[in-house]
Amino acid sequence: MPDRVALMAWSLEWGEDGRTLYYTVFDHAHRPYRLYQHSLGEDTANAALLYEEPDERYFIDLHKTRSRAYLLLRLHSHDGTEVHYKPAGEPAAPFMLFDARRSKIEYKIEHQGENFLIMTNAEAENFRLLVAPTSDPTQRRELIAHRPDVLLDGVNAFADHLVVYERRAGLQQIRISAPDGSGERYVPFPEPVYSVTPEGNEEYATHTLRFAYSSLVTPRSIIDYDLATGTWLLRKQEDIPSGYDPSLYVAERLEASAPDGARVPISLVRRRTTPCDGTAPCLLTGYGAYGNSYDPGFSANVLSLLERGFVFAIAHIRGGHELGRAWYEQGRLGQKQNSFSDFIACAEQLIAQRYTSPARFAIAGASAGGLLMSAVVNARPDLFQAVLARVPFTNVIAAMLDPNLPLTIIEYDQWGNPHDPEQFRYMLSYSPYEHIVAQAYPHILATGGLNDLQVPYWDPAKWVARLRARKTDANMLLLRTNMTAGHSGASGRFTRLEETAFEYAFLLKALGCAEVEPAGV
């Protein structure tokens, strides 16, 4: 069709009349900030502006409920949420406000039958679930109460079933019930440490829930779970062309004690024959930001390291949601240092339990995980032999002082506002670029992308330049800038694998494993 829309952002939805198109667009800082309505066949220059968000801390996105009955316009920042809704089949109907934004209050809504479901942290740190009639959304009752030891992580509403995603003790759960909450039961999982992710599940009137299941030893598996009978059917499992025997590997769950006494989970995997005498090379990774949980899933690429005798580990540090909302809050703003001390505690625990030693120890992280890498290597360079920092966010102060970057203003509620003297001082206390000193550093590989809008290519470049000027060792210090990539690295399967191969070659050389043949060869 001749219709063309420029500068469209991430959201695109059809009205139920089949002729109305709703979409969002970017502002100068690459922030989705406007919602338009376009009718097919008309000049897109005449598209109706339905909403514009003036607060630069808020992004907007639009999606349709699974029931296809409502369009939901969600305005969100790290400080709160606001939702507007309208019937999806009524182009002329206006969007109506559900709940006005309030500082520190987040909520999401779903539609089911004659009700809205509201997942909110109002008076519930780990969220609770409310239900309200669509005829009067102000009349609400509690469906699932707040529980201090369980994080409510998401809700899927189907015609005859309610599916709730939870986290307890760092592990994911799926709670199944009738729409009114009765008949509660949980999906059983076959391993003690695992990862589960809901798939599309576009159908509303269905008795099948589709999710992806994996663990550190089980390849990604697509499961169709019968909501009525509780049986699950394996539809497809990731194929490992070179062959794979899961019995050769063992996954474990450890805990490290942070300086303030917090117990930090560690997930790890290794070959059963890999010795635990301090001689094995180890790769420890982590993230710890934005409430994003780093769940222990399968990676075919990591097999290349495991076959060479590596231990692969994940530090579930504060800043993520693994242990609930408080775990996230204790790893941001004025408590961000907890993320770094948690990671160091995990590294020390792996050494203490003889999974590895400092001379055989590598760490890796990307983006905010790259901030983690650059901060801990300043604090404890003696713990590690190699560092892989992918698109690392190393210069917190400079980035947060530049409002033209896409994530600056909205990130004030994540890192702090440098125009506030107290917050400036705290960010400066850990911002890695400012804390590079004359000392010996491990082998370091930093990567960047020329088209990266989130961590501009000059951030890792400046970090490496200052390291080169001040470090006192002769270890490798490499900067690799991909001239065609953005924040997520190279596009295309094989170019992405080439990037991974380069990174692994660096790790093998740095840890003295370059001549080690895989166990399967």
N, C-alpha and C positions, 0 to 999 in steps of 0.2 A: 504494500500500500504506500501511497506517497507521504503519509504522515511521518514527520521527523521531529525528534525532541533532542535538544542540545543540553549539555551539562547535567544530565540526569544522574542522581545519586543512587543509593542502594535499593530503594523501595519502589516496587511496581506492582500494582494490583488492578484487576478488572472488576468493574461493577457487575452485578448479577444480570444486568440487562444486556450484556455482551457487546455494548457499544461505548461504554464509558471507561476511560483509563485514568487511574490516579497514579501520580509519581512525585518523587521528591527531587530537589536539585541542590547543588553545592553553592556555598558562598566563596569568597576569595580565599578563605583559609581551609577549603576543602571540608567544610562542615555542612551536612544536610540540614537545611534551615527553612525551606519552603515546600509546601504541598500544593500541587496543581491538579485540576480536573480537566480532562480533554475528551471531547466527543469525536469518534472516528469520522473522517471525511471533512472535518472543519479545519480551518487554518490553526496550526498549533500556536501561532502568535496570539491567538485570542483565547488560549486556555485560561480558565478561571483560577485565580490565586485563592485557595481556600484557607491557608494558614501560613504565617511567617513567625518564626521564633526569634525574638530580638535578643534574648539572653545568650551570649556567646559561650556560656558554660553548658548549654543544652544542645544535644543532637535530636533530630526527629526521625522516626521511621514508621512505616505503615505496614500492617498485615491484616489478612482476613481471618476470621475465626474458622476453625475446622468445620463448623456447621454451615459455613458460607452465609450466615445470616447477618453478620456485622463486620464493618471495617473499623479497625482500631488504630488511632494515631497516638503513638507513644512518644513523649518528650522525656528525655532522660539525661542525667549527668551523674557524677559521682556523689552528688549531694541530694538527689531525690528524683521522683518520677511524677509525671502527670499524663493521664490518658483521656482522650476524646473518642467518642464512638458515634456511629451512624448506621442505619440499616443499609446493607450492601446492595439491595435491589431498588433503592430510591435515590436516583441521582440528584434530585432537587432538595433532598432532606439535608439539613445542616448537621455538622458535627456537634455533639453535646458533650459538655465536660462531665467526666465521671467523678474524680476527686481533684481538687486544686492541689498544686505542689506544696509540700511542706519540707522544710530543711530536715535532712537525714531520714525521710520517710520514702521507702520504695514500695511499689506495688505493681502487680500485673493482673490482668483480667482475662478470663476465658468465658465462652458461652456454652451452656448446656441446657437444652430443653427450654423451660420458662425462666431460667435463672442465669445470673452471672456468678462466676466463681472469682473470688478476689484473694490472691496470695499477697500478704502484706507483712512488713516488719513493724507496723504501728503497734506499740505495746507488746512486741514480740521480737526479740533480737534475732532469733533463728527462724522467723516467719511463722505465720499461722494461716489457715484457710477459712475464708468466710463465704457465705452464699447469700445472694440477694435477688429478689424477683426483677425481671427485666422491666416490669411495669412500674416499679418504684425502687431503684437501686439503693435508696437511702435506708431501706428496711433490711437490716443485716443480722444474720445469726452465725455463730461459730460452728464450723464443720469439723475442723481439725485444730485442736488447741496448740499453743506454743509448748515446746518441749526443750528444756535446756541442753539435752544431750543429743538432739536430732535437728539437723538443718533441713528445712523444706527447700528443695532445690529446683522444683518445676512441677507443672501440672499439665496433663493431657486429658481433655474432656471428650468422651465418645458418647454416642446416643444412649448406650446401656451400661457404660462402665466409666469409672473415674480412676485415672492412673496418676499416682503421685510419686515423684522422684525425691529420694531422701538421702542424707548422709549421716551415718552413725559410726563413731569411733574411726573416722577416716575412710570408711568403705561405703560404696553406693548401695542403695536399696531401691526396689520398685514395689510400691504398695498398690494393690488392686482392691477395688470395692465397687459396690453399687453406687449410682449417682448420689444417693443420700448418705454415703459413708458406711453403710452396713455391709456385713459379709467381708470384712477386712482380711486380707492375706498378703503374703509376700512371695515374690518370685525367688525360688531357691537357686543358688549358683554353685557350680561344682568345685570351685577352688576357693581357698581362703583369701587370696589376693587377686584382684581382677579389675577390669574396667568395663563399663557398659554405657552405651550412647544410644538414645532413641533415634531411629531413622525417620524418613519423611512422614509416615502415618497420615496421609492426606485424607483418607476416608473417615467419615464421621459415623456412619451406621455400619460398624464392623465389630467382629469379635476377635480380631487379630491385632496384636501389638507387635510391631517389628522393631528390633533393636540390634545393635552391633555389640557383640561380646568378645572380649579378648583378655589375655593376661600376659605376663612377661614371658610365659612359655607356650601359650595357646594363640595361634594366628587369628587374626580378625575373622569373626564368624557372624554371618547374618542369620538371625533367629526370628522365626515367626512363632509368637507365643499366643496360645489360645486362651483368651480372657475368661472363657466360660469353663473350660475343663482343666486349665492349669498345665497343659502339656506344651512342650516346645519342639519345633521342627527346624533342623539345620537346613537352611536354604543354600548356603554357599560359604566356603571357607577359603581364605587367602591361600593361593597356591605358592609353594616355595619350589621353584623349578629345579634347584640343585638337590632337592630332597631334604627332609626334615624329620627327625625323630625326637618328640618332646621329652621322652624318658631320659634323654641324655643331659637334661638341664634341670636345675632346681631354683625355685623362687623362694625368697625369704622376706620376712618383715622384721625389722629391728627398730629400736628406739634410741635416740640420743638425748642427753640432758643438756638443755640450754643453760647459760649462766644464771638466768632468773628462775631456774627449776622447771621450766616448761619441757614436756616430753615431746620430742619431734620425731615423727615416723620416718623410716627409711625403707623403701622397697628396693630389692636387688635381685639380680639373676646371674647365674654362672653355670658353667658346665660342672657336672657332678665330680669330675676328675680334677677340677681346678683346685690347687692346694690353698688352704687357709693358714699359711705360715709367714705371711708378709711379703712373699716374693711375687705375687700375681699383680699384673697391671690392673688399674681400676679407672673407670670413667664415671664420675659423679656429676649429675646434672640437677638443675633446679630452676625455679621461676620466681614465685612469691610476690605476685602483684595483681592488682585489679580484682581480687577475689577469684581468680582463675585457678582451678584445681589441676594439679599435674598428676593425672591418674596413671596407674601402671599398666600400660597397654603393650601389645606386641610390636616389634619392629624387625622386619626382615634384614634391614641394614645392620642392626646391632649384632646379628648372628655372625657377621664377618669378624667382629671383635671377640665375641664369646669363643669362637673357634680358635682364636689365637691366645686363649687363656685369660681374657679380660674378665673382670667383674664389672657389671653395669649396674649403677645405683641411681635412685631418684630421692632427693631430699624434699620432703613435704613441709617446707618451711612456712612460717607465718607470712601473711600477705595473700595467701590462697584461702580457699574455703574448705579445705579438707576436713578440718575439725570444727566447722561451724563459723558463724558470723564473727564471733570474738577473735577467732584465729586470723581472720582477714583484718579486722580493725587494729589488731596488735602488730600489724606489719605495714602500716601506712602512716602518712603525715608525721607527727611527732614521735612515732614508735617504729619508724622504718629501720632503725638499726637492728631491731630484732631479727629481721630477715637475714642479715649478714651474720649475726652471732649464731643463729640457728644453723646456718649452712656450715659454718666453721665447726660447730659442735658435731654435726653429722660426719664431717671429714675426720675429726679426731676419733670418733667412735669406730669408724671403719678401720682406722690404723690400730686402735687399741685392741680390736677383735681380730687383728692379723689378717684382714681381707686384703690389705695392701700395705705399702709403706710410702713415705714422702717421695722417695726416688722413683716410684712407679705409679704416681698418682696424677691423674689429669682431671680437669673440670671443664664443663661446657655449659653455656647458656646463651639465649638469644633475646635481643631487645631489652625489656626490663630484666630478663635473665642475664643479659650482657652487663647491665648495671651491677647486678649481683657479682658477676665474675670480676669486674674491675674494682669493686669495693673490697672483696675478700682478699684479692691478691695484693692490694695495698697493705691490708692489715696483717696477713699471714702468708707472705711469699714463701716461707720456709716449709709450709705444708704440702706444696704442690710442685710437680716437675713440669707440667704443661697446662696451658689455658687456651681454650677455644672460645672466643667471644664473637658471636654472630650478631651483626648489626647492633653493637652495644651502645646503650644509652649511658654515656660516660660523663657528660657535661651538664649536670642537672641545672645548675644556676643559669648558664647561658641559654639553655633551651627554654626555661620557664620565664626568662626575661624577654623572649621574642614572641609577641602575640600573633605574628604572621604564620607561625607554624601551626599545622592543623590541630595538634593536640594540646597546645599550651594552656589556653584559658580553661577548657573543660578539665584539665589535669590539675588545676589548683587544689581541687578537693582530693587528689590522690597523693601529690607530693608536697604541696604547700604553695602559698603565694609569696614570691620573693619581695613583693612590695610591703609585706608585713615584716618588720625587723626581727621578731622572734622566730618566725618561720624561715626567714632568710638565713639566720644563724644556724638553725638546725639542719637545713639542706646543705649549707656550706660545710657542716661538720662531717659529712660523709661523701659529698660529691667527688667522684673518683679523680677527675681531671686535676682538681685543686690539691689532691693529696699524694701526687706522685713525688717521691723523694729519691735521694741518691742511695740506692740499695740494690741488692741483687734480686732480680725477678726471674720467674720461671720462663721456659719457652712459651711464646705467645703468638697465636694466629688470630688476627682481627679481620672481619669481613664487613663489607659495606655494599650498598647498591646505589648506583648513580641516580636512579629514579625514586629513591626512598623518600616518601613524604612524612614518615613518622620519626625516623632517626636519619637525618640528612647525612650524606656520604662524608661531609667534612667532620662529623663528630668522631667516628673512629679514626679518621686521618689525623686530626689534631691530637687525639689521645696517643696514638702511636708516635707522632712526632715528639711529644713531650717525654714519652718513655725513652725514646732513642737518645734524647739530650741528657737524661738524668740517670738512667740505670747504670749499674757498675759491673755488670756481668757480660759474658760473651755468648749468651744463649740466643737462640733464634728469636727474632721479632719481625713478624711478617704482616703486611697489610695487603689484602686481596679485595679489590673493588670490582664488582661485576658491572660492566658498563651498560648492560641492558636490563638489569633487574631492579625490582622495587624492594619493599620491606620483607617480603616473603621469599626472597631468593629467586633462583632461575625458574623460568617457565619451561614446561615440557619434562617428560619423565627422564629422558637420558641426560639432558643437561643438568637436571637436579642430581642425578646419580653421580655425574662427573664432579659436582661440587662436594658431595659427600665423600667420594673417593679421595679427593684432594685433602679434605679435612682429616680423614682416617690416616692417610699417608703421613701427614704432619704428626699426628698422635703417635703412630708407630715409630717414627724416627726419633721423636722427642723422648719417648720412654724406652728406647733401645730395643724395640721389638721388630724392627724393619726386616730382619732375616727370619722371623718366626713364621713357619708355614702353618696354615689352618689345620686343625686336628683331622678334618675330613679328607685332606689331600693325601 
